């Protein structure tokens, strides 16, 4: 069977929720589907559950195991095995509506688009976000430059929230030819926001786009998420991601992302600083914040951008970072 859609699911120590995820994707109304499950070196019962489903659904589900290397490397392994006309993703602690991939594939084919974007059930994603929801419908390349590209990278709003189109890849289908012809893979040198680079690369290399205003994905908030806890060496990881994004957007000839990229760097610098503020050791906290403030990746973007439109807190952060005032 030639699959219409390949769905890639990275798995790591998630046995509590894994059955619900796999049940939801194996029972899709779209039958021409390839489900690729990549176990990223789980140490709990996740591997046994994956193998059980592979035996139960041998025609659609493929199971692969690898040494632990992070979700980006697991997704990249999945991409190597994908055969579908379009590719989608699911996080292994989430689940989807039974007709999600049928609706998205039907939209992709009837509208002849490279990317389709749907919605998640927003009440399942609490947080200080101001996500941009485009108008429902078709976006040509020119439409994308006006209505999609300006919101592709995260930026800070006057309310102090961050605003962008969702960069998570589990709400999107992308034509496999776009991914393969442009050699797009997940950036696996950083374990923070791994989705962002892949999503940006797929979007800027797509000829057209369709926003489907339908809630088809269930996102389970994870109280143990690394974004909610202190992360060691966070700046090292974010710095690599920012350099990759800078290179990616600089190479885009369709749109000038330079100003948006500076604001993106500022936003992630504040994220790192907030992370370091969780440290009780004042000397170490100061050292790590100074490391961010003195880094050229931070300095060059801060020196170019302006703080107009930000709220009082972010304006103050901007001024402190600009002055290099770690204390």
Secondary structure, 3 states (H helix, E strand, C coil): CCCCEEEEEEECCCHHHHHHHHHHHHCCCCCCEEEEEEEECCCCCHHHHHHHHHHHCCCCEEEEEECCCCHHHHHHHHHHHCCCCEEEECCCCCEECCCHHHHHHHHHHHHCCCEEEEEECHHHCCCCEEECCCCCEEECHHHHHHHCHHHCCCEECCCCCEEECCCCHHHEEEEHHHHHHCCCCCCCCCCCCHHHHHHHHHHHCCCCEEEEEEEEEECCCCCCCHHHCCCCCHHHHHHHHHHHHHHHHHCCCCCCCHHHHHHHHHHHHHHHHHHHCCCCCHHHHHHHHHHHHCCHHHHHHHHHCCCCCCCHHHHHHHHHHHHCCCC
